[in-house]
Amino acid sequence: MLQTSDDWTEDRLLGGRVVLRQPRDGFRAAIDPVLLAAAVPAREGDRVLEVGAGTGAASLCLAKRVPGLTVHGLELQRDLARLFAENARLNGLADQVHAVPGDLLRPPPIMERDTYDHVFANPPYLDAAQADPADRADRRLASVEGEAALEDWIAFALSMTKPKGSFTFIHRADRLVEILAALHGKAGGVIVFPLWPRAGSPAKRVIIQARKSSRAPTVLASGIALHGDGQGYTPEAEAVLRDGWALPLA
């Protein structure tokens, strides 16, 4: 159980506008949840759900960018859910952003089907066969699929989304085929948005967005290059990561 500052660090996202307490050891939020939050097409008054919310990095970044949202963050690990709730309070968002402890395979009663305008997630990137057995248990839960496989994450997210509502994931580019196969016949208007490490480099991550019950065609977007010639971010990436701009998926 995380109890003291010896157990967690206090970090900043969006140029300091989001305070994030997260475990000192184990899995820690980097830029992926910030990019994910920037891709969700939410508007004031919408009801949104993050699946596998961790300590709330993506949910808090989204709530800071779009005022007036109601955000639920489902998180399996109760220690992380408690930190999520504390982070919502620290950021003045406790009335809007709510941590919900629970399992997507056995969702709590508050999770009603077909009720969210937008559902988003940063699922574990690796299946069990690719995992390092020496990894810490808490890190494995965040990075390696457990009882819930990728298709379970997608099925749950779609079940929670309203018809014509949006579904947004960030994931490894080499698992794009699996994601598209799981969406086939259930969602359309799919946008594949590559995250290029640098211009001319293969994308390692992609953002995938779709609309439930839509039949619109799939679009391969131009994406965004994260780094320039040096070690710093490109101006386009800085606008998202530091200034809180939305990603131009459309």
C-alpha positions as CSV (number, residue, x, y, z in Angstrom):
1,M,0.0,0.0,0.0
2,L,1.3,3.5,-0.9
3,Q,1.4,5.6,2.3
4,T,4.2,8.1,2.3
5,S,6.2,10.3,-0.1
6,D,8.9,7.6,0.2
7,D,6.4,5.5,-1.9
8,W,5.5,8.0,-4.5
9,T,6.8,11.0,-6.4
10,E,4.9,14.2,-7.3
11,D,5.4,15.0,-11.0
12,R,3.9,17.6,-13.5
13,L,2.3,17.2,-16.9
14,L,1.0,19.7,-19.4
15,G,3.7,22.2,-18.6
16,G,2.9,22.0,-14.8
17,R,-0.9,22.3,-15.1
18,V,-1.5,18.7,-14.0
19,V,0.0,17.5,-10.7
20,L,0.5,13.7,-10.7
21,R,1.4,11.6,-7.7
22,Q,2.6,8.2,-8.9
23,P,4.5,5.2,-7.5
24,R,8.2,5.8,-7.1
25,D,8.8,2.2,-8.3
26,G,7.0,0.2,-10.9
27,F,5.1,1.5,-13.9
28,R,5.2,5.3,-14.3
29,A,3.3,7.5,-16.7
30,A,5.3,9.1,-19.6
31,I,4.0,10.8,-22.7
32,D,1.6,8.1,-23.9
33,P,-1.3,9.1,-21.6
34,V,-0.8,12.7,-22.5
35,L,-1.0,11.9,-26.2
36,L,-4.0,9.7,-25.6
37,A,-5.9,12.4,-23.8
38,A,-5.1,14.9,-26.6
39,A,-6.8,12.6,-29.1
40,V,-10.2,12.2,-27.3
41,P,-12.8,14.4,-29.1
42,A,-14.7,15.3,-26.0
43,R,-16.8,18.4,-25.5
44,E,-18.1,20.2,-22.4
45,G,-20.9,18.2,-20.8
46,D,-19.8,14.8,-22.2
47,R,-19.5,11.7,-20.1
48,V,-16.3,9.8,-20.6
49,L,-14.6,6.6,-19.4
50,E,-10.9,5.7,-19.1
51,V,-10.3,2.0,-18.9
52,G,-7.1,1.0,-17.0
53,A,-6.7,4.6,-15.6
54,G,-3.7,4.0,-13.3
55,T,-3.1,7.1,-11.3
56,G,-5.2,9.3,-13.6
57,A,-2.6,10.9,-16.0
58,A,-4.8,10.7,-19.1
59,S,-8.1,11.5,-17.4
60,L,-6.7,14.5,-15.7
61,C,-5.0,15.8,-18.8
62,L,-8.3,15.5,-20.7
63,A,-10.3,17.2,-17.9
64,K,-7.8,20.1,-17.9
65,R,-8.2,20.5,-21.6
66,V,-12.0,20.2,-21.8
67,P,-13.9,21.8,-19.0
68,G,-17.2,20.4,-17.7
69,L,-16.6,16.7,-18.3
70,T,-17.7,13.9,-16.1
71,V,-14.8,11.3,-16.1
72,H,-14.8,7.8,-14.7
73,G,-11.5,6.0,-14.5
74,L,-11.7,2.3,-14.0
75,E,-8.6,0.8,-12.4
76,L,-7.9,-2.7,-11.3
77,Q,-5.2,-1.9,-8.7
78,R,-6.7,-0.3,-5.7
79,D,-3.5,1.4,-4.6
80,L,-3.4,3.2,-7.9
81,A,-7.1,4.0,-7.8
82,R,-6.6,5.7,-4.4
83,L,-3.7,7.8,-5.8
84,F,-6.0,8.6,-8.8
85,A,-8.6,10.0,-6.4
86,E,-6.0,12.0,-4.5
87,N,-4.7,13.4,-7.8
88,A,-8.1,14.5,-8.8
89,R,-8.4,16.4,-5.5
90,L,-4.9,17.9,-5.9
91,N,-5.9,19.2,-9.3
92,G,-9.3,20.7,-8.2
93,L,-11.2,18.1,-10.2
94,A,-12.7,15.9,-7.6
95,D,-16.2,16.9,-8.5
96,Q,-15.7,15.9,-12.2
97,V,-13.0,13.1,-12.2
98,H,-13.8,9.9,-10.3
99,A,-11.6,6.9,-9.7
100,V,-13.6,3.6,-9.9
101,P,-11.8,0.5,-8.5
102,G,-12.8,-2.6,-10.6
103,D,-12.1,-5.1,-13.2
104,L,-13.2,-4.7,-16.8
105,L,-14.0,-8.4,-17.0
106,R,-16.3,-8.0,-13.9
107,P,-17.2,-4.3,-14.1
108,P,-18.8,-2.6,-11.1
109,P,-22.5,-1.6,-11.2
110,I,-21.7,2.1,-11.8
111,M,-20.4,1.0,-15.3
112,E,-23.6,1.0,-17.4
113,R,-23.4,-0.2,-21.0
114,D,-24.0,2.3,-23.9
115,T,-23.8,5.3,-21.6
116,Y,-20.4,7.0,-22.4
117,D,-19.9,9.6,-25.1
118,H,-16.2,8.6,-25.3
119,V,-14.2,5.7,-24.0
120,F,-10.4,5.7,-24.1
121,A,-7.5,3.4,-22.9
122,N,-3.8,2.8,-22.8
123,P,-3.9,-1.0,-22.5
124,P,-0.9,-3.2,-21.6
125,Y,1.2,-3.3,-24.8
126,L,2.5,-6.9,-24.5
127,D,0.9,-10.3,-24.5
128,A,2.1,-12.8,-22.0
129,A,4.4,-14.6,-24.4
130,Q,6.5,-11.4,-24.9
131,A,6.8,-10.5,-21.2
132,D,10.0,-10.7,-19.1
133,P,9.2,-13.1,-16.3
134,A,11.6,-11.1,-14.1
135,D,9.5,-7.9,-14.2
136,R,8.0,-6.6,-11.0
137,A,4.3,-7.7,-10.5
138,D,3.0,-4.1,-10.5
139,R,4.9,-3.3,-13.7
140,R,3.6,-6.5,-15.4
141,L,0.0,-5.5,-14.6
142,A,0.5,-2.2,-16.5
143,S,2.6,-3.5,-19.4
144,V,1.6,-7.1,-19.9
145,E,-1.9,-8.5,-20.6
146,G,-3.2,-10.6,-17.8
147,E,-6.6,-12.3,-17.6
148,A,-8.0,-9.6,-19.9
149,A,-6.5,-9.9,-23.4
150,L,-6.5,-7.1,-26.0
151,E,-9.8,-8.2,-27.5
152,D,-11.4,-8.1,-24.1
153,W,-10.3,-4.4,-23.6
154,I,-11.7,-3.6,-27.0
155,A,-15.0,-5.5,-26.4
156,F,-15.5,-3.8,-23.0
157,A,-14.7,-0.3,-24.4
158,L,-17.2,-0.8,-27.2
159,S,-19.9,-2.1,-24.8
160,M,-19.6,1.1,-22.7
161,T,-19.7,3.5,-25.6
162,K,-22.9,5.0,-26.8
163,P,-23.9,4.4,-30.5
164,K,-21.9,6.8,-32.6
165,G,-19.7,7.6,-29.6
166,S,-16.0,7.4,-29.9
167,F,-13.5,4.8,-28.8
168,T,-9.7,5.8,-28.6
169,F,-6.8,3.6,-27.9
170,I,-3.0,4.1,-28.0
171,H,-1.0,1.0,-28.7
172,R,2.0,-0.5,-30.4
173,A,2.0,-0.2,-34.1
174,D,2.8,-3.9,-34.5
175,R,-0.5,-4.8,-33.0
176,L,-2.6,-2.7,-35.3
177,V,-3.9,-5.6,-37.3
178,E,-5.3,-7.2,-34.1
179,I,-7.1,-4.0,-33.2
180,L,-8.6,-3.5,-36.6
181,A,-9.8,-7.1,-36.7
182,A,-11.5,-6.7,-33.3
183,L,-13.2,-3.6,-34.5
184,H,-14.4,-5.0,-37.8
185,G,-18.2,-5.0,-38.1
186,K,-18.6,-3.2,-34.7
187,A,-17.2,0.2,-35.3
188,G,-16.3,2.4,-38.3
189,G,-14.9,5.8,-39.1
190,V,-11.6,4.3,-37.9
191,I,-8.7,6.8,-37.8
192,V,-5.2,5.4,-37.6
193,F,-2.8,8.1,-36.4
194,P,0.9,7.2,-36.4
195,L,3.2,8.6,-33.8
196,W,6.5,8.9,-35.6
197,P,9.6,9.0,-33.3
198,R,11.2,11.2,-36.0
199,A,10.2,12.1,-39.5
200,G,11.2,9.2,-41.7
201,S,11.4,6.7,-38.9
202,P,8.9,3.8,-38.5
203,A,6.0,4.4,-36.1
204,K,6.3,2.4,-32.9
205,R,3.0,3.7,-31.5
206,V,-0.4,4.5,-33.1
207,I,-3.6,6.1,-31.9
208,I,-6.7,4.3,-33.1
209,Q,-10.0,6.0,-32.9
210,A,-13.4,4.7,-34.1
211,R,-17.1,5.4,-33.8
212,K,-19.4,2.7,-32.5
213,S,-22.0,1.5,-35.0
214,S,-20.5,3.7,-37.7
215,R,-19.9,2.5,-41.3
216,A,-17.7,5.3,-42.4
217,P,-14.4,4.3,-44.1
218,T,-11.0,3.9,-42.4
219,V,-8.5,6.8,-42.7
220,L,-4.8,6.6,-42.4
221,A,-3.8,10.0,-41.0
222,S,-0.5,11.8,-41.5
223,G,0.3,11.5,-37.7
224,I,2.8,13.5,-35.8
225,A,6.6,13.4,-35.5
226,L,7.5,13.6,-31.8
227,H,11.2,14.5,-32.1
228,G,13.2,16.7,-34.4
229,D,16.9,16.4,-35.4
230,G,18.1,16.7,-31.8
231,Q,16.7,15.3,-28.6
232,G,13.9,17.8,-28.1
233,Y,10.3,17.6,-29.2
234,T,9.0,19.1,-32.4
235,P,7.0,22.3,-32.1
236,E,3.8,20.2,-32.9
237,A,4.6,17.7,-30.1
238,E,5.4,20.5,-27.7
239,A,2.0,22.1,-28.4
240,V,0.3,18.9,-27.3
241,L,2.6,17.8,-24.4
242,R,3.3,21.2,-22.8
243,D,0.5,23.5,-24.0
244,G,-2.4,21.0,-23.9
245,W,-3.5,21.3,-27.5
246,A,-5.7,18.6,-29.0
247,L,-4.2,16.2,-31.6
248,P,-5.5,16.8,-35.1
249,L,-6.8,13.3,-35.8
250,A,-9.5,14.4,-38.3
